[in-house]
Amino acid sequence: MDLLGTFSNPQKSMVSSPDWASKNLMRALRRYMFSDGCVGCSLRREGDFCDLSHPLLTELHGMGHLTLYPPDAVLMTEGQTPRGVYIICSGRVKLSVEAKDGKTVILKVAGDRQVLGLSAVVSDQPSPIEATTIETCQIKFVDRESFLHLLNQNSDIALTCARLVSQEIGATFSDVHDLLLARSSTEKLARLLLSWAAKQPHNLEIRVATNFTHEEIAQMIGSSRETVTRLLSDLKRRELIRLEGSTLVISNRIALQAIAS
């Protein structure tokens, strides 16, 4: 179920056949670049966790294992101490918590070589969040003991991890700040849609690939699925957004920014 494809029937689900699943798995596998090691990996980008020196990448390659996880796989569970850290080579993972009323709140979507479980492993504390794959994900897992030994022996990677934790704290504060300042669900939704397009060029129309359900979007903005369905329908009626296949098109970014502010 995608973002806007459920306007007419938000409860609609997709029934998949073996042939459909096989074809989609093959398409997904082509998006992931397995390599002989971290040093030669084509997924690395300047500034992310894997942008380390050759000796450190070589040492990191010798630790843990690389796995291709299917969608909806739980990597970490809230309240449990993680067995190690999960480096997201490719794909997206949603980070969520369970509120006191039992509802799930999605805090953020992680990806791009982010390291999950870092703060919990370093502080030896239970994980404050649950981490679940959204789509097929290529993930490097390193067990707790090996990762802590790497930190103790290498000041460069220790500094990198300190920077990542600092960025995580800053991003979390910014997200909470935006959520608390938003006066309505409409404003929260507009801010969320704009955040997905934050790295896109400022063109007249912005295209964002997404596959979140209305329920998941509601969990991101602290609202209900029914409210999200109504608000998305209203934005579509006002021609601020539209759907082309599985791609969300923001056709009037300025108007959406006006709603968000």
C-alpha positions, -999 to 999 in steps of 0.1 A, spaced: 0 0 0 16 33 -10 11 69 0 -17 81 -22 -29 50 -39 -53 44 -10 -74 75 -13 -105 56 -24 -99 27 -1 -73 31 27 -79 -4 39 -71 -20 6 -42 -45 6 -22 -61 -22 -24 -99 -28 9 -110 -42 15 -141 -63 48 -161 -64 56 -147 -98 50 -111 -86 71 -116 -55 99 -132 -75 100 -103 -100 100 -77 -73 127 -94 -54 149 -95 -85 143 -58 -91 152 -51 -55 184 -71 -56 196 -51 -86 195 -20 -64 221 -34 -40 258 -35 -46 276 -64 -29 313 -61 -29 344 -80 -17 347 -57 13 341 -23 28 371 -8 11 358 -14 -25 321 -9 -17 304 15 -42 278 26 -17 302 47 4 297 84 3 319 112 16 308 122 51 289 91 61 300 64 86 319 44 61 341 73 50 370 60 70 406 54 64 418 23 44 431 5 75 399 10 95 377 -1 66 399 -32 63 395 -40 100 357 -33 98 355 -56 68 369 -85 90 341 -80 116 305 -92 117 286 -101 85 267 -86 56 230 -95 53 202 -87 29 171 -82 51 135 -84 37 109 -57 45 94 -57 80 124 -74 97 129 -62 133 165 -54 139 163 -40 174 135 -42 200 126 -13 223 137 -21 259 162 -48 249 200 -44 248 211 -48 211 236 -75 203 257 -51 184 254 -23 158 237 -23 124 252 -3 96 227 5 69 246 0 37 214 5 16 177 7 21 155 23 48 147 15 84 119 30 105 127 39 141 96 38 164 85 37 200 53 26 217 34 53 235 17 48 269 -17 44 252 -3 15 231 0 35 198 31 33 177 50 65 170 75 66 141 104 89 151 123 89 119 134 69 89 171 59 88 194 51 59 226 62 41 252 43 62 236 53 95 246 32 125 217 17 145 222 8 182 253 29 185 243 49 216 228 18 233 260 -3 227 283 25 239 263 33 270 254 -4 277 217 5 280 186 -10 265 175 3 231 150 32 235 136 24 200 125 -4 178 141 -6 143 122 -23 115 132 -25 78 108 -7 54 121 -23 23 149 -48 13 180 -36 32 216 -44 29 230 -42 64 264 -48 80 262 -62 116 291 -60 140 287 -76 174 290 -54 206 324 -68 218 341 -64 184 327 -29 179 337 -17 214 372 -31 209 374 -12 176 364 21 194 390 15 222 418 9 197 411 37 172 406 73 181 395 82 146 365 59 146 357 69 182 355 105 171 334 95 141 309 77 164 309 107 188 300 129 158 272 105 148 257 105 183 259 143 184 241 145 150 215 121 162 208 142 193 206 174 172 183 158 146 160 144 173 157 178 190 149 194 157 122 169 149 106 172 184 108 210 181 91 211 148 64 187 160 56 207 191 55 240 172 31 228 146 -4 240 154 -24 215 134 -22 181 118 -23 198 84 8 218 93 26 186 106 17 167 74 30 195 52 63 196 71 66 159 68 61 159 30 85 188 26 111 170 47 110 141 23 119 165 -5 145 185 14 174 172 -6 156 176 -40 163 205 -63 140 235 -61 122 227 -93 86 236 -101 77 200 -94 94 177 -69 92 139 -72 97 117 -41 96 79 -42 77 66 -11 58 36 1 44 46 35 8 37 43 -16 62 57 -13 45 91 25 49 91 22 86 82 -2 90 110 23 75 134 49 100 121 28 131 129 9 119 159 -25 117 142 -50 91 131 -52 72 98 -86 87 90 -72 123 95 -42 116 72 -64 101 45 -87 132 46 -58 157 46 -40 140 17 -72 139 -3 -76 177 4 -40 184 -7 -47 164 -39 -79 182 -45 -61 215 -42 -35 203 -67 -7 207 -43 3 170 -46 -5 141 -69 5 105 -75 23 91 -105 27 53 -100 45 50 -67 60 85 -69 47 114 -49 48 146 -69 47 179 -50 34 202 -77 32 234 -56 61 235 -31 55 272 -23 19 266 -13 29 236 8 56 257 25 30 283 33 9 256 51 39 243 69 49 277 83 
